[in-house]
Amino acid sequence: MARALKRIDYDRSAACYEKHRASSPRLAAGLLARFPNLPRAASVLDVGSGPGKLASALRELGARVSCADLSREMARLVRSRGLACVRADAGRLPFAERSFDLVVLTYVLQHIPDWRAALEECARVSRRGVAAVTASARQIRGHVFAKFFPSFAATDLARFPKLEEMLACGEALGFEVEASEIVTSGVKFGATYVERVRSKHVSTLELIPEEEFREGLEAMERHMLRQEKHPTRFHLGTLVAFRRG
Ligand SMILES: C[S@@+](CC[C@H](N)C(=O)[O-])C[C@H]1O[C@@H](n2cnc3c(N)ncnc32)[C@H](O)[C@@H]1O
């Protein structure tokens, strides 16, 4: 069943994603490791690729990568990295059945009203499987933003698909499914991080009321700048591997 979701303007956010979203070599390696049955130089389609940072990291690891994204600006950034990108909806991909060894979706399904239909479409164009990176309810509640922005957790719990529903959907599509925790990025919680948050580099920050955002940002800045040392902390996500047996 499709949900009602507020649409984020990704053409507007593209420059911010390009500047502030982490590059993803660790995530790319972790993701491929969950699919031991992939051939060498596997063909990979990154759906909802954003500016193409994960796609570049996958290419560095030897994959042959293409991207699909709805946003014109995101597609332009992907192409500036020398990668192919089609502008397409995840629910209607312009590819024949089983065109790619693997399809990946990182932090995309929470934007899609009918996420099940999108997952089914990704399954259609994949030979070996689909890798979806998402956030579990525990990860949402434990996110650093939940401390500073009171409506953060409720906002994301309402839009991210529930993990058990994703697993059930994958099984209904005939996949072997496995969910595991994965490090998506390492960050130092200092001044640079506060600047990233100020630029709203995560879409949830656009969905919370502006006054709450300002107050939370000030509290976060006070808290983070008080610390003398800023050791690297890790953001965690959940990788759901949908594998064909
Ligand atoms: C939160 S960003 C994630 C970008 C990237 N995958 C990452 O992890 O940094 C979501 C991306 O999905 C794209 N997107 C949203 N809805 C989409 C849809 N229905 N079909 C294809 N792309 C979509 C947006 O344009 C945006 O680039």
The ligand as a Gaussian input file, in Angstrom:
#p B3LYP/6-31G(d) Opt

LIG

0 1
 C       18.735000      10.178000       0.682000
 S       19.283000      10.286000      -0.980000
 C       20.392000       8.897000      -1.014000
 C       21.467000       9.082000      -2.012000
 C       22.540000       7.979000      -1.993000
 N       21.968000       6.688000      -2.326000
 C       23.216000       7.947000      -0.649000
 O       23.062000       6.972000       0.098000
 O       23.913000       8.950000      -0.298000
 C       17.896000       9.682000      -1.906000
 C       18.124000       9.717000      -3.412000
 O       17.058000       8.981000      -4.014000
 C       16.550000       9.692000      -5.120000
 N       15.138000       9.292000      -5.256000
 C       14.102000       9.602000      -4.449000
 N       12.977000       8.989000      -4.866000
 C       13.316000       8.272000      -5.975000
 C       12.601000       7.426000      -6.858000
 N       11.286000       7.195000      -6.692000
 N       13.265000       6.858000      -7.882000
 C       14.594000       7.095000      -8.074000
 N       15.333000       7.889000      -7.264000
 C       14.701000       8.472000      -6.218000
 C       16.752000      11.160000      -4.769000
 O       16.776000      11.979000      -5.927000
 C       18.099000      11.100000      -4.032000
 O       19.172000      11.258000      -4.917000

